[in-house]
Amino acid sequence: TESAGLSIENVTAARCFTAESILTVGAAGIILFTRLFVTVLDGSGGSYYPAWRYIPILVIATVYSCYSGYMSSVYMVEKKSGLNLYTTMAGAGLNLVLNALLIPAFGVNGATVATFLSYLLVFVLRVFSSRRYIPFDIGVPRMLFNTVLLFVQAAILLPKLKALAEYETDARQTVANRYNQAFAEVCVTPFVAE
C-alpha cells in the first residue's frame, strides 16, 4: 500500500479529519438546537429547562472526550494500555483541582469549564505520547479553528455571565427553600402535636 500513497500516516490523518469533521458538525448542531432539545425533553416550564445553559460547553468537552478515545486506540494497538490509565488519571486529577477552584466562584459553569479543560489535557497528553508509536498529523490549526468556532457559537447562545450568576443564585435559593420545606414536612410535622 505504500506505493499507492496509503501510508499509515496518511490513513490515520484521513481518519482523524473525517472523525473531526463529523464531531464538529454534530456538536455545532447540538449546540444550535440545545434549547429545542431541552424544551422537547422537559418542556419550557420544566424544572430541567434551565440546564440548557450548561450543555454547549459540555458538548465541546464531549468532542474532546471522543478525540481522546480515538487516540487511546493507539495504546491498545501498541499494547501500552497503562498509558491510557495515566492520561485518564491526569485528566481526573486536573478535574478535581479545577472543580475545587471554579465551582465556588462560578457554580455549575465552573464545573463545565473544568470538565472541558480536563478532557483537553487528556487529549493533548495522548497526542504527544501516541506520536512516539505512530507519527501522524492531526491538523492542529484546523482543530483549533473548529474549537474556536464551537466556543463562539456557544458564547452567542449563552447569556451574559452576570445574568447567569444571578440566575444561579436564585436557583440555589429556590433549592434551599424547597429542601427546608420538604425537611419540615417530613421530619418536623409528624412530631408536632395536632
MARDREN-732672 format. One record per residue (C-alpha): residue number from 1; residue in three letters; x, y, z. Coordinates in Angstrom, 2 decimals, padded with zeros to 5 digits. Layout:
BEGIN
num	residuo	X	Y	Z
NUM	ALA	X	Y	Z
...
***
This chain:
BEGIN
num	residuo	X	Y	Z
1	THR	000.00	000.00	000.00
2	GLU	002.99	002.34	000.33
3	SER	003.24	002.51	-003.48
4	ALA	-000.39	003.62	-003.73
5	GLY	000.29	006.52	-001.35
6	LEU	-001.57	004.86	001.52
7	SER	000.94	005.03	004.33
8	ILE	-000.20	004.53	007.92
9	GLU	000.34	008.27	008.47
10	ASN	-001.91	009.23	005.53
11	VAL	-004.65	006.80	006.51
12	THR	-004.54	007.95	010.15
13	ALA	-004.64	011.62	009.13
14	ALA	-007.61	010.97	006.84
15	ARG	-009.47	009.16	009.61
16	CYS	-008.72	011.96	012.08
17	PHE	-010.04	014.54	009.60
18	THR	-013.22	012.53	008.96
19	ALA	-013.88	011.95	012.66
20	GLU	-013.14	015.59	013.47
21	SER	-015.49	016.79	010.74
22	ILE	-018.35	014.58	011.90
23	LEU	-017.83	015.55	015.56
24	THR	-017.60	019.28	014.81
25	VAL	-020.73	019.35	012.64
26	GLY	-022.61	017.18	015.13
27	ALA	-021.53	019.34	018.07
28	ALA	-022.49	022.52	016.23
29	GLY	-025.94	021.06	015.55
30	ILE	-026.43	020.01	019.17
31	ILE	-025.30	023.42	020.43
32	LEU	-027.56	025.19	017.93
33	PHE	-030.63	023.20	018.93
34	THR	-029.88	022.84	022.65
35	ARG	-032.87	024.88	023.77
36	LEU	-035.18	022.98	021.45
37	PHE	-033.90	019.60	022.68
38	VAL	-034.36	020.56	026.31
39	THR	-037.82	022.00	025.59
40	VAL	-038.89	018.78	023.89
41	LEU	-037.48	016.63	026.68
42	ASP	-038.62	018.71	029.64
43	GLY	-041.00	021.41	028.45
44	SER	-040.29	025.14	028.58
45	GLY	-041.57	025.39	032.13
46	GLY	-039.97	022.17	033.33
47	SER	-037.55	022.09	036.20
48	TYR	-034.67	020.93	033.97
49	TYR	-035.12	023.59	031.31
50	PRO	-032.51	026.00	032.78
51	ALA	-029.86	023.29	032.35
52	TRP	-029.67	024.15	028.63
53	ARG	-027.15	026.83	029.58
54	TYR	-024.57	024.22	030.55
55	ILE	-024.95	021.93	027.57
56	PRO	-022.88	023.86	024.97
57	ILE	-019.62	023.71	026.95
58	LEU	-020.29	020.10	027.91
59	VAL	-020.83	019.25	024.23
60	ILE	-017.44	020.75	023.37
61	ALA	-015.92	018.77	026.26
62	THR	-017.54	015.64	024.85
63	VAL	-015.92	016.31	021.46
64	TYR	-012.53	016.25	023.17
65	SER	-013.52	013.13	025.06
66	CYS	-014.19	011.49	021.69
67	TYR	-010.83	012.69	020.36
68	SER	-009.16	011.23	023.44
69	GLY	-010.93	007.93	022.96
70	TYR	-009.75	007.79	019.38
71	MET	-006.17	008.50	020.46
72	SER	-006.33	005.75	023.08
73	SER	-006.72	003.20	020.30
74	VAL	-003.01	003.71	019.57
75	TYR	-002.24	002.46	023.09
76	MET	-004.30	-000.67	022.52
77	VAL	-002.61	-001.42	019.20
78	GLU	000.83	-000.89	020.71
79	LYS	-000.08	-002.83	023.88
80	LYS	000.59	000.19	026.08
81	SER	-002.77	000.29	027.87
82	GLY	-001.08	001.63	031.01
83	LEU	-000.70	004.96	029.21
84	ASN	-004.47	005.07	028.88
85	LEU	-004.72	004.84	032.67
86	TYR	-002.07	007.50	033.30
87	THR	-003.54	010.06	030.92
88	THR	-007.03	009.45	032.32
89	MET	-005.73	009.88	035.87
90	ALA	-004.07	013.16	034.89
91	GLY	-007.37	014.43	033.50
92	ALA	-009.28	013.28	036.58
93	GLY	-006.76	014.95	038.86
94	LEU	-007.00	018.22	036.95
95	ASN	-010.80	017.98	037.04
96	LEU	-010.79	017.61	040.83
97	VAL	-008.47	020.58	041.31
98	LEU	-010.36	022.80	038.86
99	ASN	-013.73	021.85	040.36
100	ALA	-012.45	022.85	043.80
101	LEU	-011.29	026.20	042.40
102	LEU	-014.00	027.04	039.89
103	ILE	-017.26	025.78	041.39
104	PRO	-017.19	028.15	044.39
105	ALA	-016.58	031.09	042.06
106	PHE	-018.73	030.19	039.05
107	GLY	-021.14	027.48	040.18
108	VAL	-022.16	024.89	037.61
109	ASN	-020.37	026.83	034.88
110	GLY	-017.12	026.26	036.77
111	ALA	-017.75	022.52	036.60
112	THR	-018.42	022.64	032.86
113	VAL	-015.18	024.56	032.21
114	ALA	-013.25	022.16	034.47
115	THR	-014.66	019.23	032.52
116	PHE	-013.65	020.76	029.19
117	LEU	-010.12	021.56	030.35
118	SER	-009.69	018.08	031.79
119	TYR	-010.69	016.39	028.54
120	LEU	-008.44	018.79	026.65
121	LEU	-005.49	017.80	028.86
122	VAL	-006.14	014.08	028.31
123	PHE	-006.31	014.65	024.55
124	VAL	-003.08	016.68	024.44
125	LEU	-001.22	014.10	026.55
126	ARG	-002.43	011.29	024.30
127	VAL	-001.49	013.12	021.11
128	PHE	002.06	013.66	022.28
129	SER	002.53	010.18	023.70
130	SER	000.86	008.44	020.72
131	ARG	003.18	010.09	018.24
132	ARG	006.05	008.04	019.66
133	TYR	004.35	004.93	018.30
134	ILE	002.55	006.15	015.18
135	PRO	003.73	009.50	013.81
136	PHE	000.84	011.43	012.24
137	ASP	-000.51	014.93	011.83
138	ILE	-003.86	015.63	013.49
139	GLY	-004.22	019.05	011.84
140	VAL	-003.79	021.27	014.89
141	PRO	-004.63	024.58	013.15
142	ARG	-007.87	023.16	011.77
143	MET	-008.77	021.60	015.11
144	LEU	-008.13	024.88	016.95
145	PHE	-010.20	026.76	014.39
146	ASN	-013.11	024.32	014.77
147	THR	-012.90	024.53	018.56
148	VAL	-012.90	028.33	018.48
149	LEU	-015.94	028.27	016.18
150	LEU	-017.79	025.98	018.61
151	PHE	-016.96	028.30	021.52
152	VAL	-018.09	031.35	019.55
153	GLN	-021.35	029.58	018.77
154	ALA	-021.76	028.68	022.45
155	ALA	-020.98	032.25	023.53
156	ILE	-023.65	033.62	021.20
157	LEU	-026.23	031.28	022.69
158	LEU	-025.28	031.71	026.34
159	PRO	-026.49	034.67	028.41
160	LYS	-024.02	037.11	029.85
161	LEU	-022.09	035.81	032.84
162	LYS	-023.58	038.34	035.27
163	ALA	-027.14	037.40	034.36
164	LEU	-026.22	033.73	034.64
165	ALA	-024.65	034.23	038.06
166	GLU	-027.81	036.00	039.24
167	TYR	-029.92	033.16	037.89
168	GLU	-027.77	030.54	039.65
169	THR	-028.04	032.43	042.94
170	ASP	-031.84	032.48	042.61
171	ALA	-031.87	028.78	041.71
172	ARG	-029.74	027.87	044.73
173	GLN	-032.05	029.86	047.00
174	THR	-035.08	028.11	045.48
175	VAL	-033.47	024.69	046.00
176	ALA	-032.57	025.58	049.59
177	ASN	-036.13	026.78	050.26
178	ARG	-037.61	023.58	048.77
179	TYR	-035.22	021.46	050.81
180	ASN	-036.13	023.29	054.02
181	GLN	-039.83	022.93	053.25
182	ALA	-039.50	019.20	052.50
183	PHE	-037.43	018.69	055.63
184	ALA	-040.05	020.42	057.73
185	GLU	-042.86	018.37	056.19
186	VAL	-041.12	015.02	056.59
187	CYS	-039.16	015.42	059.81
188	VAL	-040.92	018.08	061.87
189	THR	-044.63	017.85	061.03
190	PRO	-045.12	014.26	062.28
191	PHE	-043.88	015.28	065.74
192	VAL	-045.93	018.46	066.10
193	ALA	-048.92	017.97	068.37
194	GLU	-052.17	018.03	066.48
***
